[in-house]
């Protein structure tokens, strides 16, 4: 992934967008810090729709007994 300074990204925004659409995202830096990423809209849609871990757990099709019970940690009194 290519890094580009913000001032350079402003000056060449059209090229930065064209590269993102072609599959080459760019990291925009400001004062040496990574601040943003320019990616193609299709790529952003794909990665933004990845389910959260909690959603995956809630969608688990098995029964409670399908998951083995965890070993308890001594000194902890937490019900799972």
N, CA, C and O atoms as a GROMACS GRO file, in nm:
protein
  320
    1UNK      N    1   0.086  -0.116   0.000
    1UNK     CA    2   0.000   0.000   0.000
    1UNK      C    3   0.090   0.123   0.000
    1UNK      O    4   0.184   0.133   0.079
    2UNK      N    5   0.062   0.214  -0.087
    2UNK     CA    6   0.142   0.334  -0.103
    2UNK      C    7   0.105   0.439   0.001
    2UNK      O    8  -0.012   0.457   0.032
    3UNK      N    9   0.206   0.509   0.054
    3UNK     CA   10   0.181   0.622   0.145
    3UNK      C   11   0.205   0.751   0.068
    3UNK      O   12   0.298   0.762  -0.011
    4UNK      N   13   0.118   0.849   0.094
    4UNK     CA   14   0.130   0.978   0.029
    4UNK      C   15   0.096   1.087   0.129
    4UNK      O   16   0.001   1.074   0.206
    5UNK      N   17   0.173   1.194   0.127
    5UNK     CA   18   0.147   1.305   0.217
    5UNK      C   19   0.018   1.376   0.174
    5UNK      O   20  -0.017   1.378   0.056
    6UNK      N   21  -0.050   1.433   0.270
    6UNK     CA   22  -0.178   1.499   0.244
    6UNK      C   23  -0.165   1.606   0.137
    6UNK      O   24  -0.249   1.614   0.047
    7UNK      N   25  -0.062   1.688   0.145
    7UNK     CA   26  -0.048   1.796   0.046
    7UNK      C   27  -0.030   1.739  -0.095
    7UNK      O   28  -0.080   1.797  -0.191
    8UNK      N   29   0.040   1.626  -0.107
    8UNK     CA   30   0.057   1.563  -0.238
    8UNK      C   31  -0.072   1.496  -0.284
    8UNK      O   32  -0.104   1.496  -0.403
    9UNK      N   33  -0.147   1.440  -0.190
    9UNK     CA   34  -0.275   1.378  -0.225
    9UNK      C   35  -0.373   1.484  -0.276
    9UNK      O   36  -0.448   1.459  -0.370
   10UNK      N   37  -0.371   1.602  -0.215
   10UNK     CA   38  -0.458   1.711  -0.262
   10UNK      C   39  -0.423   1.749  -0.405
   10UNK      O   40  -0.511   1.769  -0.488
   11UNK      N   41  -0.294   1.759  -0.431
   11UNK     CA   42  -0.249   1.804  -0.562
   11UNK      C   43  -0.275   1.700  -0.671
   11UNK      O   44  -0.288   1.735  -0.788
   12UNK      N   45  -0.283   1.573  -0.632
   12UNK     CA   46  -0.300   1.466  -0.732
   12UNK      C   47  -0.420   1.378  -0.699
   12UNK      O   48  -0.418   1.258  -0.724
   13UNK      N   49  -0.524   1.438  -0.643
   13UNK     CA   50  -0.640   1.359  -0.596
   13UNK      C   51  -0.698   1.271  -0.705
   13UNK      O   52  -0.731   1.155  -0.679
   14UNK      N   53  -0.711   1.321  -0.824
   14UNK     CA   54  -0.768   1.241  -0.933
   14UNK      C   55  -0.685   1.115  -0.956
   14UNK      O   56  -0.742   1.007  -0.975
   15UNK      N   57  -0.554   1.126  -0.954
   15UNK     CA   58  -0.467   1.010  -0.974
   15UNK      C   59  -0.476   0.913  -0.855
   15UNK      O   60  -0.475   0.792  -0.874
   16UNK      N   61  -0.486   0.968  -0.734
   16UNK     CA   62  -0.499   0.883  -0.614
   16UNK      C   63  -0.629   0.802  -0.622
   16UNK      O   64  -0.630   0.683  -0.591
   17UNK      N   65  -0.736   0.866  -0.664
   17UNK     CA   66  -0.865   0.797  -0.678
   17UNK      C   67  -0.856   0.692  -0.790
   17UNK      O   68  -0.904   0.580  -0.773
   18UNK      N   69  -0.796   0.728  -0.902
   18UNK     CA   70  -0.781   0.632  -1.013
   18UNK      C   71  -0.703   0.508  -0.968
   18UNK      O   72  -0.739   0.396  -1.003
   19UNK      N   73  -0.597   0.528  -0.890
   19UNK     CA   74  -0.519   0.416  -0.840
   19UNK      C   75  -0.601   0.329  -0.744
   19UNK      O   76  -0.590   0.206  -0.747
   20UNK      N   77  -0.682   0.392  -0.661
   20UNK     CA   78  -0.766   0.316  -0.568
   20UNK      C   79  -0.866   0.230  -0.645
   20UNK      O   80  -0.888   0.114  -0.612
   21UNK      N   81  -0.926   0.289  -0.748
   21UNK     CA   82  -1.022   0.215  -0.830
   21UNK      C   83  -0.954   0.098  -0.901
   21UNK      O   84  -1.016  -0.006  -0.924
   22UNK      N   85  -0.827   0.116  -0.934
   22UNK     CA   86  -0.750   0.010  -1.000
   22UNK      C   87  -0.700  -0.095  -0.902
   22UNK      O   88  -0.632  -0.190  -0.942
   23UNK      N   89  -0.732  -0.080  -0.772
   23UNK     CA   90  -0.695  -0.180  -0.674
   23UNK      C   91  -0.572  -0.147  -0.593
   23UNK      O   92  -0.520  -0.232  -0.521
   24UNK      N   93  -0.524  -0.024  -0.603
   24UNK     CA   94  -0.405   0.017  -0.527
   24UNK      C   95  -0.442   0.129  -0.429
   24UNK      O   96  -0.436   0.246  -0.465
   25UNK      N   97  -0.480   0.092  -0.306
   25UNK     CA   98  -0.516   0.194  -0.207
   25UNK      C   99  -0.395   0.279  -0.168
   25UNK      O  100  -0.281   0.238  -0.188
   26UNK      N  101  -0.422   0.395  -0.114
   26UNK     CA  102  -0.317   0.485  -0.067
   26UNK      C  103  -0.345   0.525   0.077
   26UNK      O  104  -0.459   0.554   0.114
   27UNK      N  105  -0.239   0.526   0.158
   27UNK     CA  106  -0.247   0.576   0.295
   27UNK      C  107  -0.211   0.724   0.290
   27UNK      O  108  -0.106   0.761   0.237
   28UNK      N  109  -0.298   0.808   0.345
   28UNK     CA  110  -0.273   0.952   0.349
   28UNK      C  111  -0.209   0.983   0.484
   28UNK      O  112  -0.263   0.948   0.589
   29UNK      N  113  -0.093   1.050   0.480
   29UNK     CA  114  -0.024   1.086   0.603
   29UNK      C  115  -0.028   1.237   0.622
   29UNK      O  116  -0.031   1.315   0.527
   30UNK      N  117  -0.028   1.276   0.750
   30UNK     CA  118  -0.021   1.417   0.785
   30UNK      C  119   0.084   1.430   0.895
   30UNK      O  120   0.070   1.371   1.002
   31UNK      N  121   0.186   1.508   0.868
   31UNK     CA  122   0.297   1.526   0.962
   31UNK      C  123   0.357   1.391   1.002
   31UNK      O  124   0.394   1.370   1.118
   32UNK      N  125   0.365   1.299   0.906
   32UNK     CA  126   0.426   1.168   0.930
   32UNK      C  127   0.336   1.064   0.994
   32UNK      O  128   0.377   0.949   1.011
   33UNK      N  129   0.215   1.103   1.031
   33UNK     CA  130   0.121   1.008   1.093
   33UNK      C  131   0.018   0.959   0.990
   33UNK      O  132  -0.032   1.038   0.910
   34UNK      N  133  -0.011   0.832   0.993
   34UNK     CA  134  -0.113   0.776   0.904
   34UNK      C  135  -0.249   0.826   0.951
   34UNK      O  136  -0.287   0.805   1.066
   35UNK      N  137  -0.322   0.891   0.862
   35UNK     CA  138  -0.450   0.953   0.899
   35UNK      C  139  -0.571   0.891   0.829
   35UNK      O  140  -0.679   0.885   0.887
   36UNK      N  141  -0.554   0.846   0.704
   36UNK     CA  142  -0.670   0.797   0.629
   36UNK      C  143  -0.621   0.702   0.519
   36UNK      O  144  -0.503   0.696   0.487
   37UNK      N  145  -0.716   0.628   0.462
   37UNK     CA  146  -0.686   0.539   0.351
   37UNK      C  147  -0.788   0.566   0.240
   37UNK      O  148  -0.908   0.577   0.266
   38UNK      N  149  -0.739   0.577   0.118
   38UNK     CA  150  -0.828   0.593   0.002
   38UNK      C  151  -0.837   0.456  -0.064
   38UNK      O  152  -0.737   0.402  -0.112
   39UNK      N  153  -0.958   0.400  -0.066
   39UNK     CA  154  -0.982   0.270  -0.132
   39UNK      C  155  -1.098   0.286  -0.228
   39UNK      O  156  -1.176   0.381  -0.217
   40UNK      N  157  -1.110   0.195  -0.321
   40UNK     CA  158  -1.222   0.195  -0.414
   40UNK      C  159  -1.352   0.173  -0.336
   40UNK      O  160  -1.352   0.105  -0.233
   41UNK      N  161  -1.461   0.230  -0.385
   41UNK     CA  162  -1.589   0.218  -0.316
   41UNK      C  163  -1.632   0.072  -0.304
   41UNK      O  164  -1.684   0.031  -0.201
   42UNK      N  165  -1.611  -0.007  -0.410
   42UNK     CA  166  -1.648  -0.149  -0.405
   42UNK      C  167  -1.572  -0.222  -0.294
   42UNK      O  168  -1.629  -0.306  -0.224
   43UNK      N  169  -1.443  -0.190  -0.279
   43UNK     CA  170  -1.363  -0.252  -0.174
   43UNK      C  171  -1.412  -0.209  -0.036
   43UNK      O  172  -1.422  -0.291   0.055
   44UNK      N  173  -1.443  -0.082  -0.020
   44UNK     CA  174  -1.494  -0.032   0.107
   44UNK      C  175  -1.626  -0.102   0.142
   44UNK      O  176  -1.647  -0.140   0.258
   45UNK      N  177  -1.714  -0.118   0.046
   45UNK     CA  178  -1.841  -0.188   0.072
   45UNK      C  179  -1.816  -0.331   0.117
   45UNK      O  180  -1.880  -0.380   0.209
   46UNK      N  181  -1.721  -0.398   0.051
   46UNK     CA  182  -1.691  -0.538   0.084
   46UNK      C  183  -1.639  -0.550   0.226
   46UNK      O  184  -1.686  -0.636   0.302
   47UNK      N  185  -1.544  -0.467   0.264
   47UNK     CA  186  -1.485  -0.482   0.396
   47UNK      C  187  -1.572  -0.424   0.507
   47UNK      O  188  -1.559  -0.463   0.623
   48UNK      N  189  -1.660  -0.332   0.473
   48UNK     CA  190  -1.746  -0.273   0.577
   48UNK      C  191  -1.863  -0.364   0.612
   48UNK      O  192  -1.930  -0.341   0.713
   49UNK      N  193  -1.889  -0.465   0.533
   49UNK     CA  194  -2.000  -0.555   0.559
   49UNK      C  195  -1.956  -0.684   0.627
   49UNK      O  196  -2.036  -0.777   0.640
   50UNK      N  197  -1.832  -0.690   0.670
   50UNK     CA  198  -1.784  -0.807   0.743
   50UNK      C  199  -1.854  -0.809   0.879
   50UNK      O  200  -1.852  -0.708   0.950
   51UNK      N  201  -1.916  -0.919   0.915
   51UNK     CA  202  -1.989  -0.922   1.043
   51UNK      C  203  -1.893  -0.912   1.161
   51UNK      O  204  -1.777  -0.955   1.153
   52UNK      N  205  -1.942  -0.857   1.269
   52UNK     CA  206  -1.861  -0.850   1.391
   52UNK      C  207  -1.851  -0.990   1.451
   52UNK      O  208  -1.928  -1.079   1.417
   53UNK      N  209  -1.756  -1.007   1.540
   53UNK     CA  210  -1.740  -1.135   1.609
   53UNK      C  211  -1.868  -1.169   1.687
   53UNK      O  212  -1.910  -1.285   1.690
   54UNK      N  213  -1.928  -1.067   1.748
   54UNK     CA  214  -2.052  -1.090   1.823
   54UNK      C  215  -2.163  -1.139   1.730
   54UNK      O  216  -2.238  -1.230   1.767
   55UNK      N  217  -2.175  -1.081   1.611
   55UNK     CA  218  -2.276  -1.127   1.515
   55UNK      C  219  -2.252  -1.271   1.475
   55UNK      O  220  -2.346  -1.349   1.461
   56UNK      N  221  -2.125  -1.308   1.455
   56UNK     CA  222  -2.093  -1.446   1.420
   56UNK      C  223  -2.131  -1.541   1.533
   56UNK      O  224  -2.186  -1.649   1.507
   57UNK      N  225  -2.104  -1.503   1.656
   57UNK     CA  226  -2.141  -1.588   1.769
   57UNK      C  227  -2.292  -1.602   1.781
   57UNK      O  228  -2.343  -1.711   1.807
   58UNK      N  229  -2.363  -1.491   1.763
   58UNK     CA  230  -2.509  -1.497   1.773
   58UNK      C  231  -2.570  -1.582   1.661
   58UNK      O  232  -2.678  -1.638   1.678
   59UNK      N  233  -2.502  -1.592   1.548
   59UNK     CA  234  -2.553  -1.670   1.435
   59UNK      C  235  -2.513  -1.817   1.443
   59UNK      O  236  -2.550  -1.896   1.355
   60UNK      N  237  -2.438  -1.856   1.546
   60UNK     CA  238  -2.393  -1.994   1.560
   60UNK      C  239  -2.514  -2.087   1.560
   60UNK      O  240  -2.604  -2.072   1.644
   61UNK      N  241  -2.518  -2.184   1.468
   61UNK     CA  242  -2.638  -2.267   1.454
   61UNK      C  243  -2.647  -2.382   1.556
   61UNK      O  244  -2.750  -2.448   1.563
   62UNK      N  245  -2.544  -2.405   1.633
   62UNK     CA  246  -2.544  -2.519   1.725
   62UNK      C  247  -2.621  -2.493   1.853
   62UNK      O  248  -2.680  -2.387   1.873
   63UNK      N  249  -2.618  -2.593   1.936
   63UNK     CA  250  -2.681  -2.586   2.067
   63UNK      C  251  -2.575  -2.549   2.171
   63UNK      O  252  -2.456  -2.561   2.145
   64UNK      N  253  -2.618  -2.504   2.286
   64UNK     CA  254  -2.526  -2.464   2.393
   64UNK      C  255  -2.431  -2.578   2.430
   64UNK      O  256  -2.314  -2.554   2.460
   65UNK      N  257  -2.480  -2.702   2.426
   65UNK     CA  258  -2.398  -2.817   2.463
   65UNK      C  259  -2.291  -2.849   2.358
   65UNK      O  260  -2.200  -2.928   2.385
   66UNK      N  261  -2.300  -2.788   2.241
   66UNK     CA  262  -2.200  -2.810   2.136
   66UNK      C  263  -2.066  -2.743   2.169
   66UNK      O  264  -1.963  -2.780   2.113
   67UNK      N  265  -2.068  -2.646   2.258
   67UNK     CA  266  -1.948  -2.572   2.293
   67UNK      C  267  -1.895  -2.628   2.425
   67UNK      O  268  -1.966  -2.627   2.525
   68UNK      N  269  -1.771  -2.676   2.426
   68UNK     CA  270  -1.718  -2.732   2.551
   68UNK      C  271  -1.705  -2.624   2.657
   68UNK      O  272  -1.678  -2.508   2.626
   69UNK      N  273  -1.724  -2.663   2.783
   69UNK     CA  274  -1.713  -2.569   2.892
   69UNK      C  275  -1.567  -2.532   2.913
   69UNK      O  276  -1.479  -2.617   2.906
   70UNK      N  277  -1.543  -2.404   2.938
   70UNK     CA  278  -1.406  -2.358   2.962
   70UNK      C  279  -1.362  -2.394   3.101
   70UNK      O  280  -1.442  -2.410   3.193
   71UNK      N  281  -1.230  -2.409   3.115
   71UNK     CA  282  -1.174  -2.430   3.249
   71UNK      C  283  -1.185  -2.301   3.326
   71UNK      O  284  -1.158  -2.193   3.273
   72UNK      N  285  -1.224  -2.310   3.450
   72UNK     CA  286  -1.236  -2.191   3.534
   72UNK      C  287  -1.098  -2.146   3.578
   72UNK      O  288  -1.009  -2.227   3.601
   73UNK      N  289  -1.081  -2.016   3.590
   73UNK     CA  290  -0.957  -1.958   3.639
   73UNK      C  291  -0.968  -1.946   3.790
   73UNK      O  292  -1.065  -1.888   3.840
   74UNK      N  293  -0.871  -2.000   3.864
   74UNK     CA  294  -0.878  -1.991   4.010
   74UNK      C  295  -0.888  -1.846   4.056
   74UNK      O  296  -0.819  -1.758   4.004
   75UNK      N  297  -0.974  -1.822   4.153
   75UNK     CA  298  -0.990  -1.687   4.206
   75UNK      C  299  -1.094  -1.604   4.134
   75UNK      O  300  -1.128  -1.496   4.181
   76UNK      N  301  -1.144  -1.652   4.022
   76UNK     CA  302  -1.247  -1.577   3.949
   76UNK      C  303  -1.381  -1.644   3.973
   76UNK      O  304  -1.392  -1.767   3.967
   77UNK      N  305  -1.480  -1.566   4.000
   77UNK     CA  306  -1.613  -1.618   4.029
   77UNK      C  307  -1.710  -1.562   3.926
   77UNK      O  308  -1.798  -1.483   3.959
   78UNK      N  309  -1.693  -1.606   3.802
   78UNK     CA  310  -1.773  -1.552   3.691
   78UNK      C  311  -1.850  -1.666   3.627
   78UNK      O  312  -1.793  -1.768   3.590
   79UNK      N  313  -1.981  -1.648   3.615
   79UNK     CA  314  -2.064  -1.746   3.546
   79UNK      C  315  -2.066  -1.712   3.398
   79UNK      O  316  -2.082  -1.596   3.361
   80UNK      N  317  -2.050  -1.813   3.314
   80UNK     CA  318  -2.054  -1.793   3.169
   80UNK      C  319  -2.186  -1.836   3.114
   80UNK      O  320  -2.208  -1.827   2.993
   0.00000   0.00000   0.00000
